Amino acid sequence: MRMIIVSGRSGSGKSTALNVLEDSGYYCIDNLPAGLLPELAERAMIHTELAQPLVAVSIDARNLPSHLSRFPALLEEVRSRHIQCDVLYLDADEETLLKRFSETRRRHPLSNANRSLAEAIEDESQLLGPIADLADLKVNTTNLNLYQLRDTIKLRLLNQPEPGTAFLVESFGFKRGMPVDADLVFDVRCLPNPYWKPELREQSGLDQPVIDYLAAQPDVEEMYQDISSYLLKWLPRFAASNRAYVTIAIGCTGGHHRSVYLTERLGQLLQQSLKNVQVRHRDLS
C-alpha cells in the first residue's frame, strides 16, 4: 500500500495536487481529521479490492489544533504498519498567498472578524509546523503555474520506478530566482556563455551546436569534473541517511544554456550509479 499525505497553507495548491493524484489512480480524501489517519490506513489495507491500494489524503489547518500537534505520533503509527507513506508539503510566500486569495475572493479557513487574512496566513504556518517538519518533499509554488505544479508532482511523487531516495537534477536561471526547495545549489555563471554567440543565442543546452561549444571549453569540463566528483561521493550518503528526496540545482543566468548542458551530463552520469534519478529544466519552455 502507498499513502500520500498532502498538506500546506491554504492557497498553495493542495487541491491541484489531489486532482493530479486522483487522475493517477489514487483514492483521495480532502480534509481528513488527522486522528483518523491510522484507522484509514488499516481499513484501506483490509477492505480494498486492489492488490496495491493507493490512497491520498489532505490534512490542513481545518483540523483541530490538538490533532495537528499529534501528527508526528500518528504518522509513526501508520508507518509502523509497513505502509509506504510520503508527506508532501506545499507552500508559497505570503505575498503570493495574499494575492491568490484576493484574486479568488475565497475566505481563508482561519480568518474571521478578529483576524485579518495576513494574520490567518501567518497563524496557519504555526499550526502546520508539525507536518512541515516531517515532510518528505516540500514544493514552493510561488513561481509555479497550474501546469508546472502538476508536472512537478508527477515527476517527484509519481515517477519513482523503485523505492529509495529520489534524486532530481534541475537546471534553472538566477534571473527568475533560486529554487527554494533545492538541497544543493551549484552556480555556473562563471563559465563561458553561449548567449553571447549570436548563432547560439536562440538555442539551448539541449541543441548540438551549444553542446559542441560548451564541450570545447576547458572551464566547463573542469566544472563538470568537480561537481560530478562531489555528487558521486556524497549523494550515496544522502541516500544512506534515509532521505526520501534530494534536489540538486544547477544555475546559470537565464537557465537555457550552461545549466541545461551540465544538468543533462550530470543526470546521465548519476543514472549509471543511482536509482530514481530525474532531470528537469525549470526555465526551458
Secondary structure as UniProt FT lines:
FT   STRAND          2..8
FT   TURN            10..11
FT   HELIX           14..23
FT   TURN            24..25
FT   STRAND          27..29
FT   HELIX           34..36
FT   HELIX           37..47
FT   STRAND          54..58
FT   TURN            61..62
FT   HELIX           65..69
FT   HELIX           71..79
FT   TURN            80..82
FT   STRAND          84..91
FT   HELIX           94..104
FT   TURN            109..110
FT   TURN            113..114
FT   HELIX           117..127
FT   HELIX           129..132
FT   TURN            133..134
FT   STRAND          137..140
FT   TURN            142..143
FT   HELIX           146..153
FT   HELIX           154..158
FT   STRAND          166..173
FT   HELIX           174..176
FT   TURN            180..181
FT   STRAND          184..187
FT   TURN            189..190
FT   HELIX           194..196
FT   TURN            198..202
FT   TURN            205..206
FT   HELIX           208..215
FT   HELIX           218..240
FT   TURN            241..242
FT   STRAND          245..252
FT   HELIX           258..270
FT   TURN            271..273
FT   STRAND          277..281
FT   TURN            282..283
//
